[in-house]
Amino acid sequence: MEFLLDPNIWAGFITLVVLHVVLGIDNLVFIAILADKLPPEQRDKARVIGLSLALIMRLALLSVISWLMALTNPLFNVAGLDFSGRDLILLFGGLFLVYKAVSELHENMEGKPHAHTSNAAYAAFGAVVAQIVVLDAVFSLDAVITAVGMVDNIYVMMAAVVVAVGIMLIASKPLTKFVNAHPTVVVLCLSFLLMIGFSLIAEGLGFHIPKGYLYAAMGFAILIEVFNQVTSRNKAKHQAHIPRRLRTTEAVMRIMGGKTAAETEASVAKEADKADFVVEERYMIGGVLTLGERSVASIMTPRNHISWVDLDKGTEHMYEVLMSVPHSLFPVCRGDLDHLVTVAKAKDLLDVLDDESALQALLQAASKPVTVFEGMKVMDAIPSLRQAKGSLVMVTDEFGSVTGLVTPLDVFEAIAGEFPDADESLDLVKVDDSHYIAKGSLDVYQLELQLGVSDLVDEDASYVNVAGLMLSEAESLPQIGMAVERGSLRFEVESMQDRSIDKVRISRI
């Protein structure tokens, strides 16, 4: 039992287990394909039988090949080299492994998948098991030859085979999924096969290569692969924290041949004008990509900012509203916004204000207002905007109350930035490179795009503007001087309008 204390034995055992598991993936795949031809209730039984037969086949081949390896008496001489039965097995086994490794590496690098077939009719259980036996013999050959090339002790070989098949039997599905998800692991193990194949050829030709050299090379390669997997996982975690819309923007920019954010920052000093153009490109692309996840509520004009005509207040009041607000379209209501009659042009209303019958005829002839739900995504609301044919689309909540209105211009502004009316001011004013003055109603998505940040909107965020962001962070009533921090930005209430946040000072931290 002294051999159990030999570190080379344990190194060979562990390596053999790993290689047997990886080399057995193809065996598992094809067993699964054959088992799928059976009725569902027989498939698990077929898989167990298939892997059990694979174990028996490998142990039998190990016994036979190990016996043949004991044949050391020279059979013939070529170019001064004596060849025994053992040498021939090593030589042809090495050639087989080299061929197997090279062909599999070529297939992996070319990206040719295994062909999966399916039959409508179920096959007979005995026929499927017979096919599995043949496949086991084929797929066991490379594993057995690999074991012979790495370890000299038959008991270690058999123990490694038993453990590997046991692992495959217990975790067949997770193993297949892992190997398919990590192609570099397959390439690494095939490289090991190539190395072992060359060592067997050298042994067959009379050149002894110490196993320790092979283990050292494999161990170093495995360590590098571990570092690679850890790096890939950390990179994936980092990417997961970047909002999906921004990841998509980066991908689109790369496809279009544009620069990413990092590349843009690196070239600002050299190409200022070109960089500015790229920023505009990125802004518009980012705006388009956010439409799929933004709600109508995030781009609408809120209820308290809507200018509307009240029929109950008479023609004089209607005239004052129409003349004081430079809009071409107005919601026409009775009493309040929730009692919407229609949406009419300001010009048409002015023409009939002095004629009650003409006004009533205009209202009767007007089309029914188009409405959308405030929680609807912007992309889903576009057909309703088309239906409105350039008119206003009213936005309602789940109770049917009007919460705002949206126009095609609002969608365009979500993509390209705001275009203020004559009676409006910019929602975001730049004070200097680090300070900005924003309206409380400024859309948070637009703020992200304009400031080049990506951590203001959570996936499940209920707020749509800067005021909502501050209230969600502070969890208290707003007041002048109230400040919150979010990511790399500091928000401070600069002015209030009644009980709502009017102006906010934004500073880069």
C-alpha positions as CSV (number, residue, x, y, z in Angstrom):
1,M,0.0,0.0,0.0
2,E,3.0,2.3,-0.1
3,F,2.1,3.4,-3.6
4,L,-0.8,5.3,-2.0
5,L,1.7,7.7,-0.5
6,D,3.3,8.5,-3.9
7,P,2.2,12.0,-5.0
8,N,2.7,11.0,-8.6
9,I,0.0,8.3,-8.2
10,W,-2.5,10.8,-6.8
11,A,-1.6,13.4,-9.5
12,G,-2.2,10.8,-12.2
13,F,-5.4,9.6,-10.6
14,I,-6.9,13.1,-10.3
15,T,-5.8,14.0,-13.9
16,L,-7.3,10.7,-15.2
17,V,-10.6,11.3,-13.5
18,V,-10.8,14.8,-15.1
19,L,-9.8,13.6,-18.5
20,H,-12.2,10.6,-18.4
21,V,-15.1,12.9,-17.4
22,V,-14.3,15.4,-20.2
23,L,-13.6,12.6,-22.8
24,G,-16.9,11.0,-21.7
25,I,-19.0,14.0,-22.7
26,D,-19.3,12.8,-26.3
27,N,-20.3,9.4,-24.9
28,L,-23.0,11.1,-22.8
29,V,-24.3,13.2,-25.7
30,F,-24.7,10.2,-28.0
31,I,-26.3,8.1,-25.3
32,A,-28.8,10.9,-24.7
33,I,-29.5,11.1,-28.4
34,L,-30.1,7.3,-28.6
35,A,-32.2,7.3,-25.4
36,D,-34.4,10.0,-26.8
37,K,-35.6,7.5,-29.4
38,L,-37.2,5.5,-26.6
39,P,-40.5,6.3,-24.8
40,P,-40.0,8.9,-22.0
41,E,-40.5,6.3,-19.2
42,Q,-37.5,4.2,-20.6
43,R,-35.0,7.0,-21.2
44,D,-33.5,7.3,-17.7
45,K,-33.2,3.5,-17.6
46,A,-31.4,3.5,-20.9
47,R,-29.0,6.2,-19.8
48,V,-28.1,4.3,-16.6
49,I,-27.6,1.1,-18.6
50,G,-25.5,2.9,-21.2
51,L,-23.2,4.4,-18.6
52,S,-22.9,1.1,-16.7
53,L,-22.0,-0.7,-20.0
54,A,-19.4,2.1,-20.6
55,L,-17.8,1.3,-17.2
56,I,-17.7,-2.4,-17.9
57,M,-16.3,-1.8,-21.4
58,R,-13.5,0.5,-20.1
59,L,-12.5,-1.9,-17.3
60,A,-12.4,-4.8,-19.8
61,L,-10.3,-2.9,-22.3
62,L,-8.0,-1.8,-19.4
63,S,-7.4,-5.4,-18.4
64,V,-6.7,-6.6,-22.0
65,I,-4.4,-3.7,-22.9
66,S,-2.6,-3.9,-19.5
67,W,-1.9,-7.6,-20.2
68,L,-0.7,-6.8,-23.7
69,M,1.6,-4.1,-22.2
70,A,3.4,-6.8,-20.4
71,L,4.6,-8.3,-23.7
72,T,8.1,-6.8,-23.7
73,N,9.9,-9.4,-25.8
74,P,11.1,-7.9,-29.2
75,L,9.0,-9.0,-32.2
76,F,11.0,-7.4,-35.0
77,N,13.7,-4.8,-35.7
78,V,13.4,-1.7,-37.8
79,A,16.3,0.7,-38.4
80,G,18.1,-0.6,-35.3
81,L,15.0,-0.3,-33.1
82,D,13.4,-3.4,-31.4
83,F,9.6,-3.4,-31.3
84,S,7.7,-5.5,-28.8
85,G,3.9,-5.9,-28.3
86,R,4.0,-3.2,-25.7
87,D,5.9,-0.8,-28.1
88,L,3.3,-1.4,-30.8
89,I,0.4,-0.7,-28.5
90,L,2.1,2.5,-27.3
91,L,2.9,3.6,-30.9
92,F,-0.5,2.9,-32.4
93,G,-2.3,4.2,-29.3
94,G,-0.3,7.4,-29.4
95,L,-1.0,7.8,-33.1
96,F,-4.7,7.3,-32.4
97,L,-4.7,9.9,-29.6
98,V,-2.9,12.4,-31.8
99,Y,-5.4,11.8,-34.6
100,K,-8.3,12.0,-32.2
101,A,-7.0,15.2,-30.6
102,V,-6.2,16.9,-33.9
103,S,-9.6,16.0,-35.5
104,E,-11.5,17.1,-32.4
105,L,-9.5,20.4,-32.2
106,H,-10.2,21.1,-35.8
107,E,-13.9,20.4,-35.4
108,N,-14.0,22.7,-32.3
109,M,-12.1,25.5,-34.0
110,E,-14.2,25.3,-37.1
111,G,-17.3,25.4,-35.0
112,K,-18.9,22.3,-36.5
113,P,-21.6,21.0,-34.0
114,H,-22.6,17.4,-33.5
115,A,-25.5,16.4,-35.7
116,H,-28.6,15.7,-33.6
117,T,-31.4,13.7,-35.1
118,S,-34.9,12.9,-33.9
119,N,-37.4,10.3,-35.0
120,A,-41.1,10.5,-34.7
121,A,-41.5,6.8,-33.9
122,Y,-40.0,5.2,-30.8
123,A,-37.3,2.6,-31.2
124,A,-37.1,-0.8,-29.5
125,F,-35.3,-0.9,-26.2
126,G,-33.0,-3.7,-27.1
127,A,-31.9,-2.1,-30.4
128,V,-31.1,1.1,-28.6
129,V,-29.1,-0.7,-25.9
130,A,-27.1,-2.6,-28.6
131,Q,-26.3,0.7,-30.3
132,I,-25.1,2.1,-27.0
133,V,-22.8,-0.9,-26.5
134,V,-21.1,-0.2,-29.9
135,L,-20.8,3.4,-29.1
136,D,-19.3,2.6,-25.6
137,A,-16.6,0.5,-27.3
138,V,-15.7,3.3,-29.7
139,F,-15.7,6.1,-27.1
140,S,-13.9,4.0,-24.5
141,L,-10.8,3.4,-26.6
142,D,-9.3,6.9,-26.4
143,A,-10.0,7.0,-22.6
144,V,-8.3,3.7,-22.0
145,I,-5.3,4.5,-24.1
146,T,-5.0,7.8,-22.3
147,A,-5.0,6.0,-19.0
148,V,-2.3,3.6,-20.1
149,G,-0.2,6.5,-21.3
150,M,-0.4,8.4,-18.0
151,V,-0.3,5.8,-15.2
152,D,1.5,2.5,-14.9
153,N,-0.6,1.0,-12.1
154,I,-3.7,-0.9,-13.3
155,Y,-5.5,-0.4,-10.0
156,V,-5.2,3.4,-10.3
157,M,-6.5,3.2,-13.8
158,M,-9.5,1.2,-12.8
159,A,-10.2,3.4,-9.8
160,A,-10.1,6.5,-12.0
161,V,-12.5,4.9,-14.5
162,V,-14.9,3.9,-11.8
163,V,-14.9,7.4,-10.1
164,A,-15.2,9.2,-13.5
165,V,-18.2,7.1,-14.7
166,G,-19.8,7.5,-11.3
167,I,-19.5,11.3,-11.6
168,M,-20.9,11.1,-15.1
169,L,-23.8,8.9,-13.9
170,I,-24.7,11.3,-11.1
171,A,-24.1,14.6,-12.9
172,S,-24.6,13.8,-16.6
173,K,-26.8,16.9,-17.4
174,P,-24.8,19.5,-15.4
175,L,-21.6,18.2,-16.8
176,T,-22.8,18.4,-20.4
177,K,-24.1,21.9,-19.7
178,F,-20.7,23.0,-18.1
179,V,-18.6,21.7,-20.9
180,N,-20.8,23.2,-23.6
181,A,-20.7,26.5,-21.8
182,H,-16.9,26.5,-21.5
183,P,-15.3,25.5,-24.8
184,T,-11.9,26.4,-23.6
185,V,-12.0,23.5,-21.2
186,V,-12.6,21.1,-24.1
187,V,-9.7,22.6,-26.0
188,L,-7.5,22.3,-23.0
189,C,-8.3,18.6,-22.5
190,L,-7.8,17.9,-26.2
191,S,-4.4,19.6,-25.9
192,F,-3.6,17.2,-23.0
193,L,-4.6,14.3,-25.3
194,L,-2.2,15.6,-27.9
195,M,0.6,15.8,-25.4
196,I,-0.1,12.3,-24.1
197,G,-0.3,11.0,-27.7
198,F,3.2,12.4,-28.5
199,S,4.6,10.9,-25.2
200,L,3.1,7.5,-26.1
201,I,4.7,7.7,-29.6
202,A,8.1,8.6,-28.0
203,E,7.7,5.7,-25.5
204,G,7.0,3.3,-28.4
205,L,10.1,4.5,-30.2
206,G,12.2,3.9,-27.1
207,F,12.4,7.4,-25.7
208,H,11.3,7.6,-22.1
209,I,9.6,10.8,-20.9
210,P,9.1,11.1,-17.1
211,K,5.5,11.4,-16.1
212,G,6.3,14.3,-13.8
213,Y,7.0,16.5,-16.8
214,L,3.6,15.8,-18.2
215,Y,1.9,16.5,-14.9
216,A,3.8,19.7,-14.4
217,A,2.8,21.0,-17.8
218,M,-0.8,20.0,-17.3
219,G,-0.9,21.5,-13.9
220,F,0.4,24.8,-15.2
221,A,-2.1,24.8,-18.0
222,I,-5.0,24.0,-15.6
223,L,-3.9,26.9,-13.3
224,I,-3.9,29.3,-16.3
225,E,-7.4,28.1,-17.2
226,V,-8.6,28.6,-13.7
227,F,-7.3,32.2,-13.8
228,N,-9.1,32.6,-17.2
229,Q,-12.4,31.3,-15.9
230,V,-12.2,33.5,-12.8
231,T,-11.4,36.5,-15.1
232,S,-14.3,35.7,-17.4
233,R,-16.7,35.3,-14.4
234,N,-15.6,38.6,-12.9
235,K,-16.0,40.3,-16.3
236,A,-19.5,38.8,-16.6
237,K,-20.4,40.1,-13.1
238,H,-19.2,43.6,-14.0
239,Q,-21.2,43.6,-17.2
240,A,-24.3,42.5,-15.3
241,H,-24.1,45.7,-13.3
242,I,-24.2,47.8,-16.4
243,P,-27.8,48.5,-17.5
244,R,-28.9,46.3,-20.4
245,R,-29.7,49.4,-22.5
246,L,-26.2,50.7,-22.2
247,R,-24.6,47.3,-23.0
248,T,-26.8,47.2,-26.1
249,T,-25.8,50.7,-27.0
250,E,-22.1,49.7,-26.8
251,A,-22.7,46.7,-29.0
252,V,-24.6,48.7,-31.6
253,M,-21.9,51.3,-31.7
254,R,-19.3,48.6,-32.3
255,I,-21.3,47.1,-35.1
256,M,-21.7,50.5,-36.7
257,G,-18.0,51.1,-36.5
258,G,-18.5,53.9,-33.9
259,K,-16.5,54.4,-30.8
260,T,-17.4,53.2,-27.3
261,A,-17.5,55.5,-24.3
262,A,-13.9,54.5,-23.3
263,E,-12.6,54.9,-26.8
264,T,-14.3,58.3,-27.1
265,E,-12.8,59.6,-23.9
266,A,-9.3,58.5,-25.1
267,S,-9.6,60.4,-28.3
268,V,-11.2,63.7,-27.0
269,A,-7.9,65.6,-26.8
270,K,-7.0,64.6,-30.4
271,E,-10.3,64.9,-32.2
272,A,-12.6,67.2,-30.3
273,D,-15.0,67.9,-33.2
274,K,-15.2,64.3,-34.2
275,A,-15.7,63.3,-30.5
276,D,-18.6,65.7,-30.3
277,F,-20.3,64.1,-33.3
278,V,-19.8,60.7,-31.7
279,V,-21.4,61.9,-28.5
280,E,-24.5,63.0,-30.4
281,E,-24.6,59.6,-32.1
282,R,-24.3,57.8,-28.8
283,Y,-27.1,60.0,-27.3
284,M,-29.5,59.2,-30.1
285,I,-28.7,55.5,-30.3
286,G,-29.1,55.3,-26.5
287,G,-32.4,57.2,-26.7
288,V,-33.7,54.7,-29.3
289,L,-32.6,51.7,-27.3
290,T,-34.3,52.9,-24.1
291,L,-37.7,53.2,-25.8
292,G,-38.3,49.5,-25.2
293,E,-38.1,49.8,-21.5
294,R,-39.4,53.3,-20.8
295,S,-43.0,53.8,-19.9
296,V,-45.3,56.4,-21.5
297,A,-45.3,58.1,-18.1
298,S,-41.6,58.9,-18.4
299,I,-42.1,61.0,-21.6
300,M,-45.6,62.4,-21.2
301,T,-46.5,66.0,-20.3
302,P,-47.9,65.6,-16.8
303,R,-51.5,66.6,-16.0
304,N,-50.6,69.8,-14.1
305,H,-48.7,71.1,-17.2
306,I,-51.6,70.5,-19.7
307,S,-53.3,73.5,-21.2
308,W,-56.9,72.6,-21.9
309,V,-60.2,74.2,-22.8
310,D,-63.2,74.0,-20.5
311,L,-66.5,74.2,-22.3
312,D,-68.3,75.0,-19.0
313,K,-66.5,78.3,-18.5
314,G,-67.8,79.9,-21.7
315,T,-66.4,81.3,-24.8
316,E,-64.5,84.2,-23.2
317,H,-62.5,81.9,-21.0
318,M,-61.8,79.6,-24.0
319,Y,-60.6,82.6,-26.0
320,E,-58.2,83.6,-23.3
321,V,-56.7,80.1,-23.0
322,L,-56.4,79.7,-26.8
323,M,-54.6,83.1,-27.2
324,S,-52.4,82.9,-24.2
325,V,-50.8,79.5,-24.9
326,P,-48.8,78.9,-28.2
327,H,-50.2,75.5,-28.8
328,S,-51.9,74.3,-32.0
329,L,-53.9,71.5,-30.3
330,F,-56.0,71.6,-27.1
331,P,-57.9,68.9,-25.2
332,V,-61.6,70.1,-25.0
333,C,-63.3,69.1,-21.7
334,R,-66.3,69.8,-19.5
335,G,-65.5,70.7,-15.9
336,D,-62.2,68.9,-15.7
337,L,-59.7,66.9,-17.7
338,D,-61.3,63.5,-16.8
339,H,-64.4,64.6,-18.7
340,L,-62.6,64.8,-22.1
341,V,-64.8,65.6,-25.1
342,T,-62.3,65.7,-27.9
343,V,-59.0,67.1,-29.1
344,A,-59.3,70.1,-31.4
345,K,-57.1,72.5,-33.3
346,A,-56.8,76.0,-31.9
347,K,-57.5,77.6,-35.3
348,D,-60.8,75.6,-35.7
349,L,-61.9,76.5,-32.2
350,L,-61.2,80.2,-32.7
351,D,-63.3,80.2,-35.9
352,V,-66.4,78.9,-34.2
353,L,-66.3,80.6,-30.7
354,D,-68.8,83.2,-31.7
355,D,-71.2,80.7,-33.2
356,E,-72.6,78.2,-30.6
357,S,-74.2,76.0,-33.3
358,A,-71.0,75.8,-35.3
359,L,-69.1,75.0,-32.1
360,Q,-71.4,72.1,-31.3
361,A,-71.2,70.9,-34.9
362,L,-67.3,70.9,-34.6
363,L,-67.5,68.9,-31.4
364,Q,-69.9,66.4,-32.8
365,A,-67.8,65.9,-36.0
366,A,-64.5,65.6,-34.0
367,S,-63.1,62.1,-33.6
368,K,-63.0,60.3,-30.3
369,P,-59.7,61.0,-28.4
370,V,-57.1,58.3,-28.4
371,T,-55.9,57.2,-25.0
372,V,-53.1,55.0,-23.7
373,F,-52.2,53.5,-20.3
374,E,-49.4,55.3,-18.4
375,G,-47.6,52.1,-17.7
376,M,-47.4,51.1,-21.3
377,K,-44.0,51.0,-22.9
378,V,-43.2,53.7,-25.4
379,M,-42.6,51.2,-28.2
380,D,-46.0,49.7,-27.6
381,A,-47.7,53.1,-27.6
382,I,-46.3,54.1,-31.1
383,P,-49.2,52.4,-33.0
384,S,-51.6,54.6,-30.9
385,L,-49.7,57.7,-31.9
386,R,-50.0,56.7,-35.5
387,Q,-53.8,56.2,-35.0
388,A,-54.0,59.7,-33.6
389,K,-52.6,61.1,-37.0
390,G,-50.6,63.8,-35.4
391,S,-53.1,64.7,-32.7
392,L,-52.6,64.5,-28.9
393,V,-52.8,61.1,-27.2
394,M,-54.2,61.3,-23.7
395,V,-52.6,59.2,-21.0
396,T,-54.7,57.6,-18.2
397,D,-54.1,55.6,-15.1
398,E,-55.7,52.3,-14.1
399,F,-58.8,54.2,-12.9
400,G,-59.3,56.0,-16.1
401,S,-58.2,59.4,-14.8
402,V,-56.1,61.5,-17.2
403,T,-52.5,61.7,-15.9
404,G,-51.0,63.5,-18.9
405,L,-50.7,63.6,-22.7
406,V,-48.1,62.4,-25.2
407,T,-47.3,63.5,-28.8
408,P,-44.9,62.2,-31.5
409,L,-42.7,65.1,-30.5
410,D,-42.3,63.6,-27.0
411,V,-41.0,60.3,-28.6
412,F,-38.6,62.3,-30.8
413,E,-37.4,64.3,-27.8
414,A,-36.8,61.0,-25.9
415,I,-34.5,60.0,-28.8
416,A,-32.7,63.3,-29.7
417,G,-33.1,65.5,-26.6
418,E,-35.6,68.2,-25.8
419,F,-36.9,70.9,-28.2
420,P,-38.5,73.5,-25.9
421,D,-41.6,75.4,-27.0
422,A,-41.6,79.2,-27.1
423,D,-43.0,79.3,-23.5
424,E,-40.6,76.6,-22.2
425,S,-37.1,76.7,-20.9
426,L,-34.5,74.0,-21.1
427,D,-34.9,71.2,-18.6
428,L,-31.1,71.0,-18.0
429,V,-28.8,74.0,-18.0
430,K,-25.0,73.6,-17.7
431,V,-23.4,75.9,-15.2
432,D,-19.9,74.5,-15.7
433,D,-18.3,71.1,-16.3
434,S,-19.3,69.9,-12.8
435,H,-22.6,71.7,-12.0
436,Y,-26.0,71.8,-13.7
437,I,-29.4,73.2,-12.9
438,A,-32.3,70.8,-13.8
439,K,-36.0,71.0,-13.6
440,G,-37.6,68.5,-11.2
441,S,-39.6,67.2,-14.1
442,L,-36.5,66.3,-16.1
443,D,-36.7,62.7,-17.4
444,V,-34.1,60.6,-15.6
445,Y,-33.3,58.6,-18.8
446,Q,-32.4,61.9,-20.6
447,L,-30.3,63.0,-17.7
448,E,-28.3,59.7,-17.9
449,L,-27.7,60.2,-21.6
450,Q,-26.8,63.9,-21.3
451,L,-24.4,63.5,-18.4
452,G,-23.0,60.1,-19.6
453,V,-23.8,58.2,-16.4
454,S,-25.5,54.8,-16.1
455,D,-26.6,54.3,-12.5
456,L,-29.6,56.5,-12.1
457,V,-32.4,54.2,-13.2
458,D,-32.9,50.9,-11.5
459,E,-34.6,48.0,-13.5
460,D,-37.6,48.2,-11.2
461,A,-37.6,51.9,-10.6
462,S,-41.0,53.5,-10.1
463,Y,-39.9,57.1,-10.6
464,V,-39.5,58.8,-14.0
465,N,-38.0,62.2,-13.3
466,V,-35.4,63.9,-11.1
467,A,-37.9,64.9,-8.4
468,G,-39.0,61.2,-8.2
469,L,-35.4,60.1,-7.9
470,M,-34.7,62.4,-5.0
471,L,-37.9,61.5,-3.2
472,S,-37.2,57.8,-3.5
473,E,-33.7,58.3,-2.1
474,A,-34.6,60.8,0.7
475,E,-37.9,59.0,1.7
476,S,-39.1,62.3,3.2
477,L,-41.0,65.4,2.3
478,P,-39.0,67.7,0.0
479,Q,-37.7,71.1,1.1
480,I,-35.2,73.6,-0.1
481,G,-31.6,72.5,0.7
482,M,-32.5,68.8,0.8
483,A,-29.7,66.8,-0.8
484,V,-29.2,63.2,-1.9
485,E,-26.4,61.3,-3.6
486,R,-26.8,58.8,-6.3
487,G,-23.8,57.2,-8.0
488,S,-21.3,59.9,-9.0
489,L,-23.9,62.7,-8.7
490,R,-25.2,64.9,-5.9
491,F,-28.7,66.4,-6.1
492,E,-29.8,69.4,-4.0
493,V,-33.3,71.1,-4.1
494,E,-32.8,74.7,-5.1
495,S,-36.4,75.9,-5.4
496,M,-39.9,74.6,-4.7
497,Q,-43.2,75.3,-6.4
498,D,-46.0,74.8,-4.0
499,R,-45.2,71.3,-2.6
500,S,-43.3,70.0,-5.6
501,I,-39.6,70.2,-6.5
502,D,-39.1,72.9,-9.1
503,K,-35.3,73.3,-9.6
504,V,-32.4,71.0,-8.6
505,R,-28.7,71.7,-8.5
506,I,-26.7,68.7,-9.8
507,S,-23.0,68.3,-9.0
508,R,-20.5,65.7,-9.9
509,I,-18.9,64.2,-6.8
